[in-house]
Amino acid sequence: MELHILSHRLHLMSILKENIDLFTHHLIKLALLQANKSCKFFSFTETTMGYTLIVDEDGIKELPQKEELQKQGSRWVVLSASSGPSEISGLTEITKSVIIPLANNNLSIMSLSTYQTDYILVKEENLHHVVRCLCPHFKVFHDVNGEMVPYKVDTLIEDQADPPIIERLPDGVCRSIVHPLASPQNRFLITSLQIDLLPQVISTLLQIMFYSNSFLPNPQDGHERFFSISIIEDKISLVLDTDALALFPSGILGTGTEEECWKMVKIGAGPLGFEESGIVAQISEPLAEADIHMYYISTFLHDHTLIPEVDIDRALSLLQNRQCIQ
């Protein structure tokens, strides 16, 4: 198994709904106008509470530095783990080898699944702890001038104190879920879009990104407002409400049938924060043990996992059995 430390250094930001007009022009340029190729990692997620942005160093330069752009203080490093041929299976395949060891070592993470790849985001200041934690399980590589080369573990900073290790759970003892869970009524599609087809759907994406109130059900009716677009190294990934499918020209998306729908589980009633560890592990471990595919997106305030519609009842039962609200 290989662990790749990518070259991106990311910034995590949030914008309230009422302030999005201050940034719309800049977001259009970053997401939809591909004449600007400097930003190689862009992620935009709308939720009922607001918008989450994850961009690289070049991307943040394109955004106006206004107080309405709330920033998380750390820079984040991107990890990509490979365990064999990939499918749209979310974190199922790497939960035991990546997610759980990091949780056991009290290392907080964010997760960003895309149609193509599952990414783990760790704070840059914790990178050497992360690598020391995972190197027994992986061959570790990092990006040097565009080439993946072996990472020399002996170059890690040894004089920094390790984070406190959480007591590992005895065999047969389950990890408890400590945050509330909710499953909205929406049905979602996980799909992709070829970069050269982007000009054909710019107006559609504008409507979905900034005017979702015009065609989606009111969140107060048991629906969750959720849309995510990631453009990473010219690969576009989308998570969208099935009610938005009719806005796209037929056949332009990578997938698009009602048989491929996913349901969401939203984690957290209030902001989760960025210091707590183990949130992704609490959700992904029971699903991975049951071989349920999942797709996980962390945002500024909450986490969200998407599960194939055919498995949602079984998944909810497993997760609810692990709940122990503190």
N, C-alpha and C positions, 0 to 999 in steps of 0.2 A: 504494500500500500504506500502511496506517496502523498505527502502534504506539501502544497505549494504556497509559499508566501509571495503574494503578488506585489507589484510595485506601487499600486495605488495607496495613497494616504488620504483618508476620507474625513469629511466634516458632516456632522449630523445636526440638522436644523428643523425648526418648526415654525409654521405660520398659521395664525388664527384665520378663520373663515372671513372675518370682516376686514382683514388686512391683505387679502390675496391680490387686490387690484394694484397694490404698490409694487408687486413683483411679476405681474403677468407678462409684460413685455420681455423681461429677462428670462423667464422660464420658457417662453415660446422659443426664444433664440437657442437656449440650451437643449431643449427636447426635440424641437421640430424643424429647426433650420440647420440642416447638416452641412452647410457651408462652413460652419464653425466646428472644426474637428479637434480642437485642443482638449476638450473635456472628454475623457475616456470612460468615466464612471459616473452615471447619472441615474438616480432613482427618485421617483415622485410618487407618493401615496396619499390619496385623499381618504379620510375617515370622517365620521360624523363630527368629530371634535376639531378637525383642522387638517393641515397638510404637513407631511414629513418629507424633508429633502435629505438625500445623501449624495454628496458630490465630492470630486477629487479637488486637488489644489488649484487646477486650472478652472474648474467649474465655479468655485467660490469667488474667484476674481470677477466673474460675470454678474454677480449678484450685488445689488446696492447694500451697503453696510448700514442698515437702519435698525433702530431698536426693536422694530416689529419683527425682525428676523431673530428668533430666539435660538441660541446656539448651545449645544452641549460642549463642555470645555475641552474634551480630549480629542486627539486625532486617533483614527481607527485604522487598523491594518486588516487586509483582506486575506483570508485563508481559503484555499480550495482543496478538498480532500478527494482522492480518487481511490475507489475500491473495486473497480472493474467497469464493465459496460454500463452506461448510465441510461436511465429511463426517467420519466416524470414521476419520481417516487419520493420527492422531498428528502427529508433527513433520515428516512428509514434505515438506509444502508450504513450511515456513518454515526448513528446515535451512540452505539456502544464504544466506538473507538475514538470519538472526538468529544461529543456533547457531555457524556457522563464523566469522563476523566477531568474535564475542565470544571464541571460542577463540583466534583469531589475535592478539587484543589482551590475552591472558593474564587474562581476566576469568572468574572461576569462577561457575557458575550451578547452580541446581537446576531440574528440569523436573517439572511435575505435569500430566499429561494427565487430562482428565475426559471423560465421554461427550459433553459439550456444547462444551468449549473446551480448548485447550492453553495452559498458563500457563508462563511463564519467570520464575523467581524469582532476583533479584540482590540482593546485599548493599546495604543503604541507603547505606553509605559509598562505594560504587562507582557510584551511580546516574548522576552527571554524566559519568563516563567511559563508561558504557554508552550514554547518549544521544548523546554525541559520536561514538561508534563507529557507531551505527545511523542517525543522522539523515540521512546521504547516501542511505539506502535507503528511508526512511519519512517520512511526515508524522507528527510526534509530537504526541500529545495527552495531557493529564493531567486528572485529576478535580478539579474545583473546585466544591464544594458540590453534588455530584451531577451536574454537567454536564461533558462532555468539551470542553475548550477547547485551542487550540494552545499547545504548550509553547515558550516563548521560549528558544531555545538560547543566546542571548547572555547569559542570566542565570546560566549555569553558572559555577561557581567556577573561575577560570582560574589561581589561584596554587597549586593542588595538582598535584603531579607525576603525570604519566600513568603507568599501569602499564607495565612493559617489554613491548614488542611482540615476540611470537614471530616468528621468521623464517618468512615464508610459504613454503609448499611450492611448488617449481617445478611447472609444468604437467606432468601425467603421473605425478607422484610422489604416492603414497598416504599418508594419515595413518595411522600405526600404532596398533594397539590394545595398550595396555600392561598391561591387567589381565586376569586369568583370566576365562573365560566358562563358564557352566554352563547347561544346559537341562533342567529337571526334567521328569518324566513328566506332570505335571498338565495338564489342559485347563481353560481359563478362559473366562468370559463377561464381556464388557464391556456394561453395561446401565445403565438409568436407572429411577427411581421417581418418580412424581408426589408432590409434597409432601403433598397431601391424602390420599394412600393410606398414608402412614407409620404412622398408628395401627393399621392392619390387620396390619402385619408387625413390630411392635416386638419381640414375643417371638422371632420368627425371627432378627432382627438381633442380639438379645442373645445367642442361642445361637451365632451365627457369630462375633461379636466376641470373646466371652469363654470359650466352651466348644467351640472347634473340635476339640479332642482327642477329643470324644465321637463324632464322625461322619466325620472326615477321616483318610486314611491316614497312618501314621507317617512323618514326614520322613526317617527313616533308610531307608525303602524306595524312595528315588529320587524322592520328592515334596518340593516346597517348600511350606511353610506360608505362604500369601499371601492376604490379603483387604484390600481398600481401599474406604473409603466417604468421599466428599467431599460436603459440603453447603455450597454457595457461592451466596449470594444466593437461597436457597430452591430451588436446583436440585440434585437428588441424583444422584450418579454412583456406580456400584458396579463393582468388579472382584471376581469370586468364582469359586471352584473349581466346576466343573460338578457335582461331587458334592453341592453345597449347593442345587442347583436344586429338588430334591424337597421342600425345606423351605418353599418359597414357594407360596402359592395360585396356581392356574393363571391365566395371563393378566395377573397384576398387574405384572410387570416390563415394561420397554420393549421388550426383546427376550428371547428365551429358548429358542432351538432349538440342537440339536447341530450344525447346519450353520454356526453363527456362532462357532465356538470359536477361541480364540487360544492360542498357546504362548508360554512365557516364556524369555527369556535373562537370566540374572542376571549382573551385572557386579561383579567383585571377590571375592577370597577372604577378605580382611580389610577393616577399615574404610577407606573411601576418603578420608575427611577432607573439609575444606571450603575448602582453599586451592588445591588442584590444579585447573587449568583444562583444558578440552578433552575431558573424559570423555564428555559427551553427544555432542560432535562426532565423536569416534572411532567411536561406534556408529551414529549417525544418518546420517553422510555416505555410507557405502557402501550403506546401505539406501535412502536417498533417490535416489542415482544409479541404483539398480536399480528405482526406482518401487515399492518394497515399503512398504506402509502399516505404521506402527508407533505404539505407544502407550507413553509413557515415564513412569515414576514413580521419582523419587529418594527414598530414605529416609535415615535418620540414618547408617546404616552402608554400604549398598550402593545400586546403581542397578538398575532392572529395566525391560526393554523387552518389550512383548508384540507378537507378530507373528501375522497370520492363519495358522491351522494349515496351510493349503494352501501357504504360502510358507516354512514353517520350515526345510525342508531346504536350500533355495536361500539363505536368509538366513544360516544357520549356516555354509555353505560360504564365503560372501562375508566374514563376520566372521572366521572362522578363518584365511583367507588374509591378513588384515590384522594378525594377532597377532604381537607382538614383545615377549614378556614381559621386563621389566627386572629 
